[in-house]
Amino acid sequence: ESILHIDGFEQDKKVVVIAATNRKEDLDPALISRFDTMIPFGLLDHSSRQQIASKYAKHLIKPELDELARVTK
């Protein structure tokens, strides 16, 4: 049996898997080897973290958003 069959994937189907981690060193190398492409990206700056927080934490006022962005480096 092919590994695709064992995993439940059919060869003629297109499958896209998107995953994210900040602890790559904890992942099994066998799992990592199954991904064709890895796209590393750096940490967000303070302003970007504050903008993201403002979209999801609408109840916070600006000083609280600033503090949240500061502590979530």
C-alpha positions as CSV (number, residue, x, y, z in Angstrom):
1,E,0.0,0.0,0.0
2,S,1.2,3.5,-0.7
3,I,1.6,6.0,2.1
4,L,-1.1,8.1,0.4
5,H,-3.5,5.3,0.7
6,I,-2.6,4.6,4.4
7,D,-3.1,8.4,5.2
8,G,-6.5,8.3,3.5
9,F,-5.5,10.6,0.6
10,E,-6.3,9.6,-3.0
11,Q,-3.5,10.3,-5.4
12,D,-5.7,12.0,-8.0
13,K,-7.1,14.5,-5.5
14,K,-5.4,17.8,-4.7
15,V,-4.9,18.3,-1.0
16,V,-3.6,21.5,0.6
17,V,-2.6,21.5,4.2
18,I,-1.7,24.7,5.9
19,A,-0.1,24.5,9.4
20,A,1.7,26.9,11.7
21,T,3.9,26.6,14.7
22,N,6.3,28.6,16.7
23,R,8.0,25.4,18.0
24,K,9.3,23.6,15.0
25,E,11.9,21.9,17.1
26,D,9.1,20.0,18.9
27,L,7.7,18.5,15.7
28,D,8.6,15.0,14.6
29,P,11.0,15.1,11.6
30,A,8.8,12.5,9.8
31,L,5.9,15.0,10.0
32,I,8.0,17.9,8.7
33,S,9.2,15.8,5.8
34,R,5.6,15.5,4.5
35,F,5.4,19.2,3.7
36,D,6.6,20.3,0.3
37,T,7.0,24.0,1.2
38,M,7.8,25.8,4.4
39,I,7.5,29.6,4.5
40,P,9.2,31.1,7.6
41,F,8.2,34.6,8.7
42,G,9.4,36.8,11.5
43,L,7.6,38.2,14.4
44,L,5.2,41.1,14.0
45,D,6.2,44.6,15.1
46,H,4.4,46.4,17.9
47,S,2.1,48.4,15.6
48,S,1.0,45.2,13.7
49,R,0.2,43.4,16.9
50,Q,-1.8,46.4,18.1
51,Q,-3.8,46.5,14.8
52,I,-4.6,42.8,15.0
53,A,-5.6,43.0,18.7
54,S,-7.9,46.0,17.9
55,K,-9.9,43.8,15.4
56,Y,-10.5,41.0,17.9
57,A,-10.5,42.9,21.2
58,K,-12.9,45.7,20.4
59,H,-13.8,46.2,24.1
60,L,-10.2,47.4,24.9
61,I,-9.3,51.0,24.9
62,K,-6.1,52.3,23.2
63,P,-3.8,52.1,26.3
64,E,-5.0,48.5,26.9
65,L,-4.4,47.6,23.2
66,D,-0.9,49.1,23.5
67,E,-0.2,47.1,26.7
68,L,-1.5,43.9,25.0
69,A,0.7,44.5,22.0
70,R,3.7,45.1,24.3
71,V,3.3,41.9,26.3
72,T,2.6,39.6,23.3
73,K,6.0,39.9,21.7
